[in-house]
Amino acid sequence: MDIKAGISTAMFLATIGIALSLWIGIQSIRSGRKLVYYRLRQQRISSGWRAIFLALVLIGIAWLLGRYGEPVAYRFYPPSPTITLTPTITLTPTISLTPTITLTPTITNTPSVSDTPTPTSTPFMPSVVLTEFTSDVTPAADAVFSQLTFALDFDKNSYEPVDPATVFENPIKRIVAIFSFDKMTPRAQWTALWYRDGELLHHETLPWDGSTGGYGFAEWAAPASEWLPGEYEVQIFVGMDWKVVGRFVVEGDAPTPLASPRPSPTDAPSPTPIPLYSPTITASPQPTLTLTPSHTPQPSLTPRPSATLPPSDTPWPTSTPEATQPPYQSPTPRPSDTPWPTPTP
């Protein structure tokens, strides 16, 4: 027995208890009024009112179980990987393929010009998405998914959708598709394709990073101007195998996208002014030539003085006891050599 079945059983038992308590309380009050003795009569009537009060308490318990029983239970006991494709595996009782999901008058079942499938054709994997596969893990063939539930947002703890619906009014910016799954293979490639009137608008494909069973979601967030009215379809694939398809309708005109502001013109750089006159080139001074010294003529030789004639012979004196010698004459000195003149520059 799963959590949903347990909550339903508890509500059923509470309903039976309410009916029994009311019936016992009313019968006790009626029978007590017929008794003659005062004490017995008061005891019988009091027990009847206690039974009616118990019925009111059971009514409150049944209401709390129906309103908050499942969300509280899922917080303490996560869903086990025993989910199967049965009509009971839904997030809320209102999630089902009701006759409200129909094609709008503008959508026909004629084949599209592109290679995308029409709403009535068998889903297949487009080749442009197939080239983005990165996983080499073979997925399990018995992986199962529940029906898709569409909403604008959801509780990230319990995966409960916020105001689920199948028809949405513009403007909108985000749609989430919530589902339960079982027997998934970790790291296997899974893909979510988003179509509008048979045209592929958005896709996401990546290796599965969740557990083997539980709850998951796919989402598409786009500018409000891209949510054009029409019928949208979401297809879930595991590997190349199609698992589930869900549809919803967007009504109302999408808002017009705001025009982006034009960039302000950039000022052109001002031209660099050209000088009217080029600067005069200053000539470097030439080095002064060094004058070569002129040849100094040799000075004329100073004539030597003529030789002095020796003096005439003086007659010798007569002999005396002591011979007298003539006095000594020093030779005439020669003139000194004249120095060379200093050369004139």
NORWORA-V233210 format. One record per pair of residues at least 24 apart in sequence whose C-alpha atoms are under 8 Angstrom apart, sorted by the first residue. I is the first residue (numbers start at 1). J is the second residue. Records with the same first field share a line. If there is no record, write none. Layout:
BEGIN
I: J  J
END
This chain:
BEGIN
3: 70  73  74
4: 70
7: 65  66  69  70
8: 66
10: 62  65
11: 62  65  66
14: 58  59  61  62
15: 58  59  62
17: 55  58
18: 54  55  56  58  59
19: 55
21: 51  52  54  55
22: 51  52  55
24: 48  51
25: 49  50  51  52
26: 52
71: 158  160
74: 158
75: 157  158
78: 214
79: 213  214
80: 213  214
81: 181  182  183  212  213  214
82: 182  213
83: 180  181  182  213
84: 144  145  146  182
85: 144  145  146
86: 146
89: 146  180
90: 146  147  180
91: 149  160  161  179
95: 147  149  164
96: 147
100: 166
101: 166  247  248  249
103: 231
104: 230  231
107: 197  230  231
112: 198
114: 199
116: 198  199  200
117: 198  199
118: 197  198
119: 197  198  233
123: 235  242
124: 240  242
125: 240
129: 203  205
132: 205
133: 189  205  206
134: 189  206  207
135: 187  188  189  206  207
136: 188  189
137: 187  188  189
138: 185  188  239
139: 184  185  188  189  238  239
140: 183  184  185
141: 241
142: 183
143: 181  182  183  184  185
144: 181  182  183  184  243
145: 179  180  181  182  243  244
146: 179  180  181  244
147: 179  180  244  245  246
148: 177  178  179  244  245  246
149: 176  177  178  179  246
150: 175  176  177  178  248
151: 175  176  177
152: 176
159: 215  216
165: 248
166: 247  248  249
167: 248  249  250  251
168: 248  249  250  251
169: 250  251  252
170: 224  227  250  251  252  253  254  255
171: 224  227  252  253  254  255
172: 224  227
173: 221  222  223  224  227
174: 219  220  221  222
175: 219  220  221
176: 217  218  219  220
177: 217  218  219
178: 215  216  217  218
179: 215  216  217
180: 213  214  215  216
181: 212  213  214  215  216
182: 212  213  214
183: 212  213
184: 211  212  213
185: 211  212
186: 210  211  212
188: 238  239
189: 238  239
190: 236  237  238  239
191: 236  237  238  239
192: 218  234  235  236  237
193: 234  235  236
194: 232  233  234  235
195: 232  233  234
196: 230  231  232  233
197: 230  231  232  233
224: 254  255  257
225: 254  255  256  257
226: 254
227: 254
228: 252  253  254
229: 253  254
293: 345
294: 345
296: 343  344
299: 340  341
302: 338
304: 335
305: 335
END
